[in-house]
Amino acid sequence: MTTTADGPAYTAEQVWLPASERLTDWDFAFHDLMLGDDLRMEAFRAAVLEAVRPGTTVLDLGTGTGILAQWALEAGARRVYGIELNADVLRTARDRVAAAGHGDRFLPVHGLSFDVDLPERVDVVISEIMGNLADNEGFATILADARRRFLAPGGAMLPRRVESYLVPVTAARAHAQVRAGTPQDGGGAGRFAELLRDRGARGPFDLYYDVVLPLDGHLSAPRIVRIYDLEQGEPSATYEVPLVFTVHRDGVLSGFKGYFVATLSDTVALDISGDGIAERTASDSWKHCFLPIEDQVPVRRGDRVVLTFCRSGTDGPFGQSYRWEGRVLSEGKEVARFAHSTAA
Ligand SMILES: C[S@@+](CC[C@H](N)C(=O)[O-])C[C@H]1O[C@@H](n2cnc3c(N)ncnc32)[C@H](O)[C@@H]1O
């Protein structure tokens, strides 16, 4: 992924490989992309300044290059712990916070959060570890563990609530790139075919992609898939959700768009469903999640798309597989079926 001085170098319906599936390999270019993502940065800055009170202690889980920690320190936090699994990236966080004059109040902790202990419980746990489908970077399990072991009684989580959504979409250009095996960062059709083989994927339609999918491609109203209340409860990492969509205009069903809306703090929400690339209302780093179906289906107003969407966990803290299968009904009769899964 590249950006230019004028902004992001991508366009609507351009297909990228799913960044969430390789988060342990993110390089500095990807961190720069996140730091240049106005939608993300403005919402998180406002929320951190609202949620962190002077004199409080804070954990920044997945501190990355330390930007949330810096804002917490600017808000007057007494101490900020920054947990990060990538040692090189954590060094940048330490340098950033020191350069801002707050080095004495920042305690970097290298490791995976599950393996780390802190010397005290904190007043606020802040994090930005969501994927574009909310749970494609394991955030709910990671944050449930953090709340249990690191948060003081009465403390606050930021974000506090996250909802994931799916909506059927028309996206013929994105669909064509998936079929041709030409995601922007796939290295060409040959290399991409190898990558699918290495993943154990049956084909290009058994993977999801990062794509900005325009709002005018929505074929129905979006439906909530999951609600994560991060201040209570223990979410299940696996689920199977039945969803029914009523098509509100004629078009061609190319697949599904996934995204999240997060309540970060008392008055700040982050909604990544937008599509304004020039206006910076689309997220540069998340884009949207595109779950394609192999055979596109012409649909008419009033048709129904019946979807079962499943997540199952795999061994590591970040791995998961998704399955999306269903059928299209026109005047009550089944006209098409589809079934895809990222499971190897
Ligand atoms: C999306 S980046 C955000 C970085 C930074 N907080 C920011 O807002 O720019 C998430 C970071 O969290 C780290 N991370 C994710 N889960 C983690 C975990 N369970 N333990 C430690 N680090 C984690 C990743 O390595 C990555 O650097």
The ligand as an SDF file (V2000), in Angstrom:
LIG
                    3D

 27 29  0  0  0  0  0  0  0  0999 V2000
   -3.9000   -1.5380   14.5120 C   0  0  0  0  0  0  0  0  0  0  0  0
   -2.3180   -1.3950   15.2540 S   0  0  0  0  0  0  0  0  0  0  0  0
   -2.5350    0.0840   16.1830 C   0  0  0  0  0  0  0  0  0  0  0  0
   -1.2510    0.6510   16.7100 C   0  0  0  0  0  0  0  0  0  0  0  0
   -1.4260    1.9350   17.5040 C   0  0  0  0  0  0  0  0  0  0  0  0
   -2.1500    1.7060   18.7330 N   0  0  0  0  0  0  0  0  0  0  0  0
   -2.1220    2.9770   16.6860 C   0  0  0  0  0  0  0  0  0  0  0  0
   -3.2720    3.2930   16.9860 O   0  0  0  0  0  0  0  0  0  0  0  0
   -1.5170    3.4440   15.7130 O   0  0  0  0  0  0  0  0  0  0  0  0
   -2.3910   -2.6850   16.4720 C   0  0  0  0  0  0  0  0  0  0  0  0
   -1.0700   -3.0200   17.1040 C   0  0  0  0  0  0  0  0  0  0  0  0
   -1.3450   -3.8850   18.1890 O   0  0  0  0  0  0  0  0  0  0  0  0
   -0.4050   -4.9400   18.2360 C   0  0  0  0  0  0  0  0  0  0  0  0
   -1.1290   -6.0230   18.9050 N   0  0  0  0  0  0  0  0  0  0  0  0
   -2.3050   -6.5620   18.5290 C   0  0  0  0  0  0  0  0  0  0  0  0
   -2.7280   -7.4620   19.4080 N   0  0  0  0  0  0  0  0  0  0  0  0
   -1.7890   -7.5150   20.3860 C   0  0  0  0  0  0  0  0  0  0  0  0
   -1.6630   -8.2660   21.5880 C   0  0  0  0  0  0  0  0  0  0  0  0
   -2.6260   -9.1350   21.9560 N   0  0  0  0  0  0  0  0  0  0  0  0
   -0.5660   -8.0900   22.3480 N   0  0  0  0  0  0  0  0  0  0  0  0
    0.3990   -7.2090   21.9750 C   0  0  0  0  0  0  0  0  0  0  0  0
    0.3290   -6.4620   20.8440 N   0  0  0  0  0  0  0  0  0  0  0  0
   -0.7560   -6.5990   20.0640 C   0  0  0  0  0  0  0  0  0  0  0  0
   -0.0140   -5.1680   16.7830 C   0  0  0  0  0  0  0  0  0  0  0  0
    1.2820   -5.7290   16.6730 O   0  0  0  0  0  0  0  0  0  0  0  0
   -0.0720   -3.7470   16.2260 C   0  0  0  0  0  0  0  0  0  0  0  0
    1.1680   -3.1000   16.3180 O   0  0  0  0  0  0  0  0  0  0  0  0
  1  2  1  0
  2  3  1  0
  2 10  1  0
  3  4  1  0
  4  5  1  0
  5  6  1  0
  5  7  1  0
  7  8  2  0
  7  9  1  0
 10 11  1  0
 11 12  1  0
 11 26  1  0
 12 13  1  0
 13 14  1  0
 13 24  1  0
 14 15  1  0
 14 23  1  0
 15 16  2  0
 16 17  1  0
 17 18  1  0
 17 23  2  0
 18 19  1  0
 18 20  2  0
 20 21  1  0
 21 22  2  0
 22 23  1  0
 24 25  1  0
 24 26  1  0
 26 27  1  0
M  CHG  2   2   1   9  -1
M  END
$$$$
